[in-house]
Amino acid sequence: MHTVYIIYSEPLDAYHIGLARDLKIALWQHNAKAVPATADGKPWVLKFSKSFETRKEAQSLEMKLKHRNREFWEELIQSAAVGQ
């Protein structure tokens, strides 16, 4: 499985979008400062995730999300939370 995720850093008031085969490891790496792009944002909290069978499908969503804005991400996060 390939998972697209959105994580949030309250200290930075920032979101990060990524793709991982193992979401638990990816989140750990972000919080362990092992990812330079997110090293200053600890703690990072998972806000959204969606899994796909193929990497190609996951990359497609990841690119779509990265080309959208914060308002779109927050609406997506909110709608996903309502659907749970």
HTML snippet that shows the backbone in 3Dmol.js (N, CA, C, O; Angstrom):
<script src="https://3Dmol.org/build/3Dmol-min.js"></script>
<div id="view" style="width:600px;height:400px;position:relative"></div>
<script>
const pdb = `
ATOM      1  N   MET A   1       0.838  -1.189   0.000  1.00  0.00           N
ATOM      2  CA  MET A   1       0.000   0.000   0.000  1.00  0.00           C
ATOM      3  C   MET A   1       0.882   1.252   0.000  1.00  0.00           C
ATOM      4  O   MET A   1       1.992   1.259   0.532  1.00  0.00           O
ATOM      5  N   HIS A   2       0.359   2.284  -0.602  1.00  0.00           N
ATOM      6  CA  HIS A   2       1.026   3.580  -0.645  1.00  0.00           C
ATOM      7  C   HIS A   2       0.049   4.600  -0.078  1.00  0.00           C
ATOM      8  O   HIS A   2      -1.109   4.661  -0.493  1.00  0.00           O
ATOM      9  N   THR A   3       0.518   5.393   0.865  1.00  0.00           N
ATOM     10  CA  THR A   3      -0.367   6.314   1.569  1.00  0.00           C
ATOM     11  C   THR A   3       0.060   7.758   1.364  1.00  0.00           C
ATOM     12  O   THR A   3       1.225   8.115   1.539  1.00  0.00           O
ATOM     13  N   VAL A   4      -0.912   8.574   0.989  1.00  0.00           N
ATOM     14  CA  VAL A   4      -0.719  10.021   0.909  1.00  0.00           C
ATOM     15  C   VAL A   4      -1.205  10.578   2.240  1.00  0.00           C
ATOM     16  O   VAL A   4      -2.248  10.166   2.746  1.00  0.00           O
ATOM     17  N   TYR A   5      -0.452  11.510   2.804  1.00  0.00           N
ATOM     18  CA  TYR A   5      -0.829  12.032   4.112  1.00  0.00           C
ATOM     19  C   TYR A   5      -0.615  13.542   4.188  1.00  0.00           C
ATOM     20  O   TYR A   5       0.178  14.127   3.451  1.00  0.00           O
ATOM     21  N   ILE A   6      -1.356  14.139   5.110  1.00  0.00           N
ATOM     22  CA  ILE A   6      -1.165  15.548   5.457  1.00  0.00           C
ATOM     23  C   ILE A   6      -0.894  15.579   6.950  1.00  0.00           C
ATOM     24  O   ILE A   6      -1.675  15.060   7.748  1.00  0.00           O
ATOM     25  N   ILE A   7       0.222  16.193   7.319  1.00  0.00           N
ATOM     26  CA  ILE A   7       0.545  16.374   8.731  1.00  0.00           C
ATOM     27  C   ILE A   7       0.579  17.868   9.027  1.00  0.00           C
ATOM     28  O   ILE A   7       0.756  18.695   8.132  1.00  0.00           O
ATOM     29  N   TYR A   8       0.405  18.192  10.311  1.00  0.00           N
ATOM     30  CA  TYR A   8       0.315  19.594  10.719  1.00  0.00           C
ATOM     31  C   TYR A   8       1.254  19.852  11.891  1.00  0.00           C
ATOM     32  O   TYR A   8       1.374  19.035  12.804  1.00  0.00           O
ATOM     33  N   SER A   9       1.919  21.011  11.846  1.00  0.00           N
ATOM     34  CA  SER A   9       2.782  21.465  12.933  1.00  0.00           C
ATOM     35  C   SER A   9       2.163  22.705  13.555  1.00  0.00           C
ATOM     36  O   SER A   9       2.065  23.746  12.905  1.00  0.00           O
ATOM     37  N   GLU A  10       1.747  22.601  14.805  1.00  0.00           N
ATOM     38  CA  GLU A  10       1.187  23.773  15.492  1.00  0.00           C
ATOM     39  C   GLU A  10       2.239  24.858  15.722  1.00  0.00           C
ATOM     40  O   GLU A  10       1.935  26.034  15.524  1.00  0.00           O
ATOM     41  N   PRO A  11       3.473  24.511  16.135  1.00  0.00           N
ATOM     42  CA  PRO A  11       4.475  25.574  16.335  1.00  0.00           C
ATOM     43  C   PRO A  11       4.736  26.408  15.079  1.00  0.00           C
ATOM     44  O   PRO A  11       4.967  27.614  15.170  1.00  0.00           O
ATOM     45  N   LEU A  12       4.700  25.770  13.917  1.00  0.00           N
ATOM     46  CA  LEU A  12       4.930  26.493  12.660  1.00  0.00           C
ATOM     47  C   LEU A  12       3.631  26.954  12.006  1.00  0.00           C
ATOM     48  O   LEU A  12       3.648  27.769  11.083  1.00  0.00           O
ATOM     49  N   ASP A  13       2.508  26.428  12.488  1.00  0.00           N
ATOM     50  CA  ASP A  13       1.207  26.639  11.842  1.00  0.00           C
ATOM     51  C   ASP A  13       1.328  26.311  10.357  1.00  0.00           C
ATOM     52  O   ASP A  13       0.981  27.114   9.492  1.00  0.00           O
ATOM     53  N   ALA A  14       1.832  25.102  10.088  1.00  0.00           N
ATOM     54  CA  ALA A  14       2.120  24.701   8.711  1.00  0.00           C
ATOM     55  C   ALA A  14       1.708  23.252   8.473  1.00  0.00           C
ATOM     56  O   ALA A  14       1.684  22.428   9.386  1.00  0.00           O
ATOM     57  N   TYR A  15       1.386  22.974   7.215  1.00  0.00           N
ATOM     58  CA  TYR A  15       1.055  21.624   6.775  1.00  0.00           C
ATOM     59  C   TYR A  15       2.187  21.084   5.912  1.00  0.00           C
ATOM     60  O   TYR A  15       2.939  21.836   5.292  1.00  0.00           O
ATOM     61  N   HIS A  16       2.286  19.762   5.890  1.00  0.00           N
ATOM     62  CA  HIS A  16       3.230  19.083   5.002  1.00  0.00           C
ATOM     63  C   HIS A  16       2.482  17.918   4.365  1.00  0.00           C
ATOM     64  O   HIS A  16       1.770  17.181   5.046  1.00  0.00           O
ATOM     65  N   ILE A  17       2.647  17.759   3.067  1.00  0.00           N
ATOM     66  CA  ILE A  17       2.007  16.670   2.332  1.00  0.00           C
ATOM     67  C   ILE A  17       3.088  15.695   1.895  1.00  0.00           C
ATOM     68  O   ILE A  17       4.131  16.096   1.381  1.00  0.00           O
ATOM     69  N   GLY A  18       2.828  14.413   2.105  1.00  0.00           N
ATOM     70  CA  GLY A  18       3.818  13.423   1.723  1.00  0.00           C
ATOM     71  C   GLY A  18       3.188  12.123   1.264  1.00  0.00           C
ATOM     72  O   GLY A  18       1.968  11.961   1.267  1.00  0.00           O
ATOM     73  N   LEU A  19       4.053  11.204   0.869  1.00  0.00           N
ATOM     74  CA  LEU A  19       3.647   9.883   0.394  1.00  0.00           C
ATOM     75  C   LEU A  19       4.587   8.867   1.033  1.00  0.00           C
ATOM     76  O   LEU A  19       5.800   9.076   1.064  1.00  0.00           O
ATOM     77  N   ALA A  20       4.038   7.780   1.539  1.00  0.00           N
ATOM     78  CA  ALA A  20       4.876   6.777   2.204  1.00  0.00           C
ATOM     79  C   ALA A  20       4.297   5.381   2.022  1.00  0.00           C
ATOM     80  O   ALA A  20       3.093   5.204   1.837  1.00  0.00           O
ATOM     81  N   ARG A  21       5.177   4.409   2.079  1.00  0.00           N
ATOM     82  CA  ARG A  21       4.721   3.008   2.094  1.00  0.00           C
ATOM     83  C   ARG A  21       4.314   2.622   3.507  1.00  0.00           C
ATOM     84  O   ARG A  21       3.407   1.811   3.692  1.00  0.00           O
ATOM     85  N   ASP A  22       4.970   3.192   4.498  1.00  0.00           N
ATOM     86  CA  ASP A  22       4.652   2.900   5.899  1.00  0.00           C
ATOM     87  C   ASP A  22       4.407   4.222   6.617  1.00  0.00           C
ATOM     88  O   ASP A  22       5.350   4.950   6.927  1.00  0.00           O
ATOM     89  N   LEU A  23       3.160   4.524   6.877  1.00  0.00           N
ATOM     90  CA  LEU A  23       2.786   5.810   7.462  1.00  0.00           C
ATOM     91  C   LEU A  23       3.356   5.997   8.863  1.00  0.00           C
ATOM     92  O   LEU A  23       3.786   7.097   9.210  1.00  0.00           O
ATOM     93  N   LYS A  24       3.368   4.947   9.669  1.00  0.00           N
ATOM     94  CA  LYS A  24       3.904   5.057  11.033  1.00  0.00           C
ATOM     95  C   LYS A  24       5.379   5.462  11.009  1.00  0.00           C
ATOM     96  O   LYS A  24       5.805   6.316  11.786  1.00  0.00           O
ATOM     97  N   ILE A  25       6.146   4.854  10.125  1.00  0.00           N
ATOM     98  CA  ILE A  25       7.569   5.190  10.019  1.00  0.00           C
ATOM     99  C   ILE A  25       7.741   6.616   9.518  1.00  0.00           C
ATOM    100  O   ILE A  25       8.590   7.350  10.024  1.00  0.00           O
ATOM    101  N   ALA A  26       6.951   7.015   8.536  1.00  0.00           N
ATOM    102  CA  ALA A  26       7.053   8.381   8.000  1.00  0.00           C
ATOM    103  C   ALA A  26       6.776   9.408   9.089  1.00  0.00           C
ATOM    104  O   ALA A  26       7.513  10.385   9.218  1.00  0.00           O
ATOM    105  N   LEU A  27       5.727   9.200   9.872  1.00  0.00           N
ATOM    106  CA  LEU A  27       5.395  10.146  10.940  1.00  0.00           C
ATOM    107  C   LEU A  27       6.508  10.179  11.986  1.00  0.00           C
ATOM    108  O   LEU A  27       6.873  11.245  12.481  1.00  0.00           O
ATOM    109  N   TRP A  28       7.040   9.014  12.315  1.00  0.00           N
ATOM    110  CA  TRP A  28       8.151   8.964  13.266  1.00  0.00           C
ATOM    111  C   TRP A  28       9.344   9.761  12.725  1.00  0.00           C
ATOM    112  O   TRP A  28       9.967  10.522  13.465  1.00  0.00           O
ATOM    113  N   GLN A  29       9.661   9.588  11.444  1.00  0.00           N
ATOM    114  CA  GLN A  29      10.803  10.293  10.852  1.00  0.00           C
ATOM    115  C   GLN A  29      10.612  11.808  10.901  1.00  0.00           C
ATOM    116  O   GLN A  29      11.553  12.546  11.194  1.00  0.00           O
ATOM    117  N   HIS A  30       9.406  12.268  10.619  1.00  0.00           N
ATOM    118  CA  HIS A  30       9.149  13.709  10.681  1.00  0.00           C
ATOM    119  C   HIS A  30       9.357  14.227  12.106  1.00  0.00           C
ATOM    120  O   HIS A  30       9.927  15.301  12.298  1.00  0.00           O
ATOM    121  N   ASN A  31       8.904  13.481  13.088  1.00  0.00           N
ATOM    122  CA  ASN A  31       9.031  13.925  14.474  1.00  0.00           C
ATOM    123  C   ASN A  31      10.417  13.683  15.060  1.00  0.00           C
ATOM    124  O   ASN A  31      10.759  14.259  16.093  1.00  0.00           O
ATOM    125  N   ALA A  32      11.214  12.843  14.417  1.00  0.00           N
ATOM    126  CA  ALA A  32      12.586  12.591  14.865  1.00  0.00           C
ATOM    127  C   ALA A  32      13.577  13.530  14.178  1.00  0.00           C
ATOM    128  O   ALA A  32      14.790  13.394  14.334  1.00  0.00           O
ATOM    129  N   LYS A  33      13.047  14.472  13.426  1.00  0.00           N
ATOM    130  CA  LYS A  33      13.858  15.451  12.690  1.00  0.00           C
ATOM    131  C   LYS A  33      14.754  14.787  11.649  1.00  0.00           C
ATOM    132  O   LYS A  33      15.816  15.311  11.314  1.00  0.00           O
ATOM    133  N   ALA A  34      14.324  13.635  11.139  1.00  0.00           N
ATOM    134  CA  ALA A  34      15.094  12.919  10.125  1.00  0.00           C
ATOM    135  C   ALA A  34      14.781  13.411   8.712  1.00  0.00           C
ATOM    136  O   ALA A  34      15.450  13.025   7.753  1.00  0.00           O
ATOM    137  N   VAL A  35      13.771  14.257   8.591  1.00  0.00           N
ATOM    138  CA  VAL A  35      13.389  14.818   7.291  1.00  0.00           C
ATOM    139  C   VAL A  35      13.704  16.314   7.330  1.00  0.00           C
ATOM    140  O   VAL A  35      13.038  17.060   8.048  1.00  0.00           O
ATOM    141  N   PRO A  36      14.700  16.762   6.578  1.00  0.00           N
ATOM    142  CA  PRO A  36      15.112  18.171   6.650  1.00  0.00           C
ATOM    143  C   PRO A  36      13.976  19.173   6.435  1.00  0.00           C
ATOM    144  O   PRO A  36      13.952  20.221   7.080  1.00  0.00           O
ATOM    145  N   ALA A  37      13.050  18.868   5.552  1.00  0.00           N
ATOM    146  CA  ALA A  37      11.964  19.809   5.249  1.00  0.00           C
ATOM    147  C   ALA A  37      11.028  20.037   6.431  1.00  0.00           C
ATOM    148  O   ALA A  37      10.335  21.053   6.485  1.00  0.00           O
ATOM    149  N   THR A  38      11.002  19.105   7.373  1.00  0.00           N
ATOM    150  CA  THR A  38      10.078  19.229   8.502  1.00  0.00           C
ATOM    151  C   THR A  38      10.784  19.243   9.859  1.00  0.00           C
ATOM    152  O   THR A  38      10.133  19.142  10.899  1.00  0.00           O
ATOM    153  N   ALA A  39      12.090  19.365   9.853  1.00  0.00           N
ATOM    154  CA  ALA A  39      12.868  19.255  11.090  1.00  0.00           C
ATOM    155  C   ALA A  39      12.495  20.292  12.146  1.00  0.00           C
ATOM    156  O   ALA A  39      12.580  20.008  13.341  1.00  0.00           O
ATOM    157  N   ASP A  40      12.090  21.472  11.732  1.00  0.00           N
ATOM    158  CA  ASP A  40      11.799  22.534  12.698  1.00  0.00           C
ATOM    159  C   ASP A  40      10.364  22.531  13.205  1.00  0.00           C
ATOM    160  O   ASP A  40      10.015  23.366  14.039  1.00  0.00           O
ATOM    161  N   GLY A  41       9.524  21.624  12.729  1.00  0.00           N
ATOM    162  CA  GLY A  41       8.110  21.706  13.050  1.00  0.00           C
ATOM    163  C   GLY A  41       7.585  20.797  14.130  1.00  0.00           C
ATOM    164  O   GLY A  41       6.378  20.767  14.368  1.00  0.00           O
ATOM    165  N   LYS A  42       8.435  20.064  14.784  1.00  0.00           N
ATOM    166  CA  LYS A  42       8.021  19.088  15.785  1.00  0.00           C
ATOM    167  C   LYS A  42       7.157  19.726  16.860  1.00  0.00           C
ATOM    168  O   LYS A  42       7.505  20.807  17.335  1.00  0.00           O
ATOM    169  N   PRO A  43       6.069  19.127  17.261  1.00  0.00           N
ATOM    170  CA  PRO A  43       5.537  17.845  16.812  1.00  0.00           C
ATOM    171  C   PRO A  43       4.651  17.978  15.572  1.00  0.00           C
ATOM    172  O   PRO A  43       3.944  18.970  15.396  1.00  0.00           O
ATOM    173  N   TRP A  44       4.710  16.964  14.730  1.00  0.00           N
ATOM    174  CA  TRP A  44       3.843  16.859  13.554  1.00  0.00           C
ATOM    175  C   TRP A  44       2.723  15.893  13.893  1.00  0.00           C
ATOM    176  O   TRP A  44       2.959  14.823  14.456  1.00  0.00           O
ATOM    177  N   VAL A  45       1.504  16.279  13.547  1.00  0.00           N
ATOM    178  CA  VAL A  45       0.319  15.486  13.866  1.00  0.00           C
ATOM    179  C   VAL A  45      -0.378  15.098  12.567  1.00  0.00           C
ATOM    180  O   VAL A  45      -0.575  15.934  11.686  1.00  0.00           O
ATOM    181  N   LEU A  46      -0.744  13.843  12.457  1.00  0.00           N
ATOM    182  CA  LEU A  46      -1.441  13.362  11.271  1.00  0.00           C
ATOM    183  C   LEU A  46      -2.849  13.939  11.229  1.00  0.00           C
ATOM    184  O   LEU A  46      -3.603  13.825  12.195  1.00  0.00           O
ATOM    185  N   LYS A  47      -3.200  14.562  10.100  1.00  0.00           N
ATOM    186  CA  LYS A  47      -4.525  15.157   9.931  1.00  0.00           C
ATOM    187  C   LYS A  47      -5.354  14.449   8.868  1.00  0.00           C
ATOM    188  O   LYS A  47      -6.584  14.481   8.921  1.00  0.00           O
ATOM    189  N   PHE A  48      -4.692  13.804   7.896  1.00  0.00           N
ATOM    190  CA  PHE A  48      -5.404  13.151   6.796  1.00  0.00           C
ATOM    191  C   PHE A  48      -4.505  12.078   6.206  1.00  0.00           C
ATOM    192  O   PHE A  48      -3.288  12.239   6.126  1.00  0.00           O
ATOM    193  N   SER A  49      -5.126  10.980   5.796  1.00  0.00           N
ATOM    194  CA  SER A  49      -4.382   9.965   5.043  1.00  0.00           C
ATOM    195  C   SER A  49      -5.339   9.198   4.144  1.00  0.00           C
ATOM    196  O   SER A  49      -6.513   9.012   4.464  1.00  0.00           O
ATOM    197  N   LYS A  50      -4.811   8.763   3.026  1.00  0.00           N
ATOM    198  CA  LYS A  50      -5.576   7.939   2.084  1.00  0.00           C
ATOM    199  C   LYS A  50      -4.607   6.962   1.439  1.00  0.00           C
ATOM    200  O   LYS A  50      -3.554   7.351   0.936  1.00  0.00           O
ATOM    201  N   SER A  51      -4.977   5.690   1.461  1.00  0.00           N
ATOM    202  CA  SER A  51      -4.105   4.638   0.930  1.00  0.00           C
ATOM    203  C   SER A  51      -4.562   4.175  -0.444  1.00  0.00           C
ATOM    204  O   SER A  51      -5.747   4.198  -0.775  1.00  0.00           O
ATOM    205  N   PHE A  52      -3.572   3.753  -1.236  1.00  0.00           N
ATOM    206  CA  PHE A  52      -3.808   3.290  -2.600  1.00  0.00           C
ATOM    207  C   PHE A  52      -3.034   2.000  -2.834  1.00  0.00           C
ATOM    208  O   PHE A  52      -2.016   1.746  -2.191  1.00  0.00           O
ATOM    209  N   GLU A  53      -3.525   1.201  -3.750  1.00  0.00           N
ATOM    210  CA  GLU A  53      -2.843  -0.039  -4.115  1.00  0.00           C
ATOM    211  C   GLU A  53      -1.544   0.244  -4.862  1.00  0.00           C
ATOM    212  O   GLU A  53      -0.543  -0.442  -4.652  1.00  0.00           O
ATOM    213  N   THR A  54      -1.555   1.250  -5.731  1.00  0.00           N
ATOM    214  CA  THR A  54      -0.368   1.516  -6.542  1.00  0.00           C
ATOM    215  C   THR A  54       0.264   2.857  -6.193  1.00  0.00           C
ATOM    216  O   THR A  54      -0.410   3.789  -5.753  1.00  0.00           O
ATOM    217  N   ARG A  55       1.563   2.927  -6.399  1.00  0.00           N
ATOM    218  CA  ARG A  55       2.294   4.171  -6.162  1.00  0.00           C
ATOM    219  C   ARG A  55       1.825   5.259  -7.130  1.00  0.00           C
ATOM    220  O   ARG A  55       1.751   6.433  -6.766  1.00  0.00           O
ATOM    221  N   LYS A  56       1.515   4.864  -8.347  1.00  0.00           N
ATOM    222  CA  LYS A  56       1.071   5.829  -9.357  1.00  0.00           C
ATOM    223  C   LYS A  56      -0.199   6.552  -8.909  1.00  0.00           C
ATOM    224  O   LYS A  56      -0.307   7.768  -9.063  1.00  0.00           O
ATOM    225  N   GLU A  57      -1.155   5.810  -8.358  1.00  0.00           N
ATOM    226  CA  GLU A  57      -2.392   6.425  -7.856  1.00  0.00           C
ATOM    227  C   GLU A  57      -2.090   7.392  -6.713  1.00  0.00           C
ATOM    228  O   GLU A  57      -2.631   8.497  -6.660  1.00  0.00           O
ATOM    229  N   ALA A  58      -1.230   6.965  -5.810  1.00  0.00           N
ATOM    230  CA  ALA A  58      -0.883   7.804  -4.664  1.00  0.00           C
ATOM    231  C   ALA A  58      -0.156   9.069  -5.113  1.00  0.00           C
ATOM    232  O   ALA A  58      -0.436  10.158  -4.612  1.00  0.00           O
ATOM    233  N   GLN A  59       0.766   8.931  -6.046  1.00  0.00           N
ATOM    234  CA  GLN A  59       1.500  10.097  -6.545  1.00  0.00           C
ATOM    235  C   GLN A  59       0.564  11.093  -7.217  1.00  0.00           C
ATOM    236  O   GLN A  59       0.775  12.302  -7.130  1.00  0.00           O
ATOM    237  N   SER A  60      -0.453  10.597  -7.876  1.00  0.00           N
ATOM    238  CA  SER A  60      -1.414  11.475  -8.532  1.00  0.00           C
ATOM    239  C   SER A  60      -2.123  12.357  -7.504  1.00  0.00           C
ATOM    240  O   SER A  60      -2.232  13.568  -7.696  1.00  0.00           O
ATOM    241  N   LEU A  61      -2.604  11.755  -6.413  1.00  0.00           N
ATOM    242  CA  LEU A  61      -3.258  12.551  -5.370  1.00  0.00           C
ATOM    243  C   LEU A  61      -2.261  13.485  -4.691  1.00  0.00           C
ATOM    244  O   LEU A  61      -2.577  14.645  -4.427  1.00  0.00           O
ATOM    245  N   GLU A  62      -1.065  12.986  -4.410  1.00  0.00           N
ATOM    246  CA  GLU A  62      -0.054  13.823  -3.760  1.00  0.00           C
ATOM    247  C   GLU A  62       0.210  15.090  -4.581  1.00  0.00           C
ATOM    248  O   GLU A  62       0.257  16.188  -4.025  1.00  0.00           O
ATOM    249  N   MET A  63       0.379  14.949  -5.873  1.00  0.00           N
ATOM    250  CA  MET A  63       0.643  16.114  -6.729  1.00  0.00           C
ATOM    251  C   MET A  63      -0.552  17.063  -6.772  1.00  0.00           C
ATOM    252  O   MET A  63      -0.381  18.282  -6.754  1.00  0.00           O
ATOM    253  N   LYS A  64      -1.760  16.504  -6.830  1.00  0.00           N
ATOM    254  CA  LYS A  64      -2.957  17.351  -6.815  1.00  0.00           C
ATOM    255  C   LYS A  64      -3.020  18.162  -5.526  1.00  0.00           C
ATOM    256  O   LYS A  64      -3.306  19.359  -5.554  1.00  0.00           O
ATOM    257  N   LEU A  65      -2.753  17.514  -4.402  1.00  0.00           N
ATOM    258  CA  LEU A  65      -2.799  18.212  -3.116  1.00  0.00           C
ATOM    259  C   LEU A  65      -1.716  19.279  -3.015  1.00  0.00           C
ATOM    260  O   LEU A  65      -1.965  20.372  -2.506  1.00  0.00           O
ATOM    261  N   LYS A  66      -0.529  18.970  -3.491  1.00  0.00           N
ATOM    262  CA  LYS A  66       0.572  19.930  -3.402  1.00  0.00           C
ATOM    263  C   LYS A  66       0.323  21.169  -4.254  1.00  0.00           C
ATOM    264  O   LYS A  66       0.919  22.220  -4.017  1.00  0.00           O
ATOM    265  N   HIS A  67      -0.556  21.047  -5.244  1.00  0.00           N
ATOM    266  CA  HIS A  67      -0.870  22.197  -6.090  1.00  0.00           C
ATOM    267  C   HIS A  67      -2.124  22.944  -5.625  1.00  0.00           C
ATOM    268  O   HIS A  67      -2.593  23.856  -6.306  1.00  0.00           O
ATOM    269  N   ARG A  68      -2.655  22.562  -4.486  1.00  0.00           N
ATOM    270  CA  ARG A  68      -3.816  23.247  -3.920  1.00  0.00           C
ATOM    271  C   ARG A  68      -3.352  24.136  -2.775  1.00  0.00           C
ATOM    272  O   ARG A  68      -2.168  24.166  -2.439  1.00  0.00           O
ATOM    273  N   ASN A  69      -4.291  24.855  -2.183  1.00  0.00           N
ATOM    274  CA  ASN A  69      -3.925  25.781  -1.113  1.00  0.00           C
ATOM    275  C   ASN A  69      -4.391  25.283   0.258  1.00  0.00           C
ATOM    276  O   ASN A  69      -5.085  24.273   0.376  1.00  0.00           O
ATOM    277  N   ARG A  70      -3.994  26.011   1.261  1.00  0.00           N
ATOM    278  CA  ARG A  70      -4.296  25.668   2.647  1.00  0.00           C
ATOM    279  C   ARG A  70      -5.801  25.523   2.883  1.00  0.00           C
ATOM    280  O   ARG A  70      -6.239  24.600   3.570  1.00  0.00           O
ATOM    281  N   GLU A  71      -6.580  26.428   2.317  1.00  0.00           N
ATOM    282  CA  GLU A  71      -8.036  26.370   2.491  1.00  0.00           C
ATOM    283  C   GLU A  71      -8.586  25.030   1.982  1.00  0.00           C
ATOM    284  O   GLU A  71      -9.436  24.420   2.630  1.00  0.00           O
ATOM    285  N   PHE A  72      -8.106  24.586   0.841  1.00  0.00           N
ATOM    286  CA  PHE A  72      -8.537  23.299   0.292  1.00  0.00           C
ATOM    287  C   PHE A  72      -8.154  22.158   1.232  1.00  0.00           C
ATOM    288  O   PHE A  72      -8.969  21.277   1.508  1.00  0.00           O
ATOM    289  N   TRP A  73      -6.910  22.174   1.726  1.00  0.00           N
ATOM    290  CA  TRP A  73      -6.448  21.106   2.627  1.00  0.00           C
ATOM    291  C   TRP A  73      -7.312  21.049   3.877  1.00  0.00           C
ATOM    292  O   TRP A  73      -7.706  19.968   4.314  1.00  0.00           O
ATOM    293  N   GLU A  74      -7.608  22.219   4.458  1.00  0.00           N
ATOM    294  CA  GLU A  74      -8.392  22.249   5.692  1.00  0.00           C
ATOM    295  C   GLU A  74      -9.820  21.767   5.453  1.00  0.00           C
ATOM    296  O   GLU A  74     -10.402  21.113   6.318  1.00  0.00           O
ATOM    297  N   GLU A  75     -10.389  22.080   4.294  1.00  0.00           N
ATOM    298  CA  GLU A  75     -11.721  21.566   3.961  1.00  0.00           C
ATOM    299  C   GLU A  75     -11.676  20.046   3.789  1.00  0.00           C
ATOM    300  O   GLU A  75     -12.585  19.343   4.231  1.00  0.00           O
ATOM    301  N   LEU A  76     -10.629  19.548   3.155  1.00  0.00           N
ATOM    302  CA  LEU A  76     -10.462  18.103   2.984  1.00  0.00           C
ATOM    303  C   LEU A  76     -10.338  17.413   4.340  1.00  0.00           C
ATOM    304  O   LEU A  76     -10.980  16.390   4.582  1.00  0.00           O
ATOM    305  N   ILE A  77      -9.524  17.967   5.208  1.00  0.00           N
ATOM    306  CA  ILE A  77      -9.329  17.404   6.550  1.00  0.00           C
ATOM    307  C   ILE A  77     -10.649  17.395   7.311  1.00  0.00           C
ATOM    308  O   ILE A  77     -10.998  16.403   7.951  1.00  0.00           O
ATOM    309  N   GLN A  78     -11.375  18.494   7.238  1.00  0.00           N
ATOM    310  CA  GLN A  78     -12.660  18.596   7.939  1.00  0.00           C
ATOM    311  C   GLN A  78     -13.669  17.586   7.396  1.00  0.00           C
ATOM    312  O   GLN A  78     -14.358  16.921   8.169  1.00  0.00           O
ATOM    313  N   SER A  79     -13.758  17.471   6.081  1.00  0.00           N
ATOM    314  CA  SER A  79     -14.730  16.538   5.497  1.00  0.00           C
ATOM    315  C   SER A  79     -14.353  15.088   5.799  1.00  0.00           C
ATOM    316  O   SER A  79     -15.233  14.245   5.977  1.00  0.00           O
ATOM    317  N   ALA A  80     -13.069  14.794   5.858  1.00  0.00           N
ATOM    318  CA  ALA A  80     -12.624  13.437   6.203  1.00  0.00           C
ATOM    319  C   ALA A  80     -12.960  13.120   7.658  1.00  0.00           C
ATOM    320  O   ALA A  80     -13.332  11.991   7.978  1.00  0.00           O
ATOM    321  N   ALA A  81     -12.829  14.115   8.543  1.00  0.00           N
ATOM    322  CA  ALA A  81     -13.138  13.914   9.962  1.00  0.00           C
ATOM    323  C   ALA A  81     -14.632  13.672  10.159  1.00  0.00           C
ATOM    324  O   ALA A  81     -15.025  12.863  11.000  1.00  0.00           O
ATOM    325  N   VAL A  82     -15.452  14.362   9.397  1.00  0.00           N
ATOM    326  CA  VAL A  82     -16.903  14.193   9.489  1.00  0.00           C
ATOM    327  C   VAL A  82     -17.303  12.807   9.011  1.00  0.00           C
ATOM    328  O   VAL A  82     -18.236  12.208   9.546  1.00  0.00           O
ATOM    329  N   GLY A  83     -16.605  12.297   8.010  1.00  0.00           N
ATOM    330  CA  GLY A  83     -16.925  10.993   7.440  1.00  0.00           C
ATOM    331  C   GLY A  83     -16.487   9.805   8.275  1.00  0.00           C
ATOM    332  O   GLY A  83     -16.839   8.671   7.953  1.00  0.00           O
ATOM    333  N   GLN A  84     -15.735  10.029   9.331  1.00  0.00           N
ATOM    334  CA  GLN A  84     -15.218   8.912  10.134  1.00  0.00           C
ATOM    335  C   GLN A  84     -16.235   8.394  11.107  1.00  0.00           C
ATOM    336  O   GLN A  84     -15.952   7.457  11.854  1.00  0.00           O
TER     337      GLN A  84
END
`;
const viewer = $3Dmol.createViewer("view");
viewer.addModel(pdb, "pdb");
viewer.setStyle({}, {cartoon: {color: "spectrum"}});
viewer.zoomTo();
viewer.render();
</script>
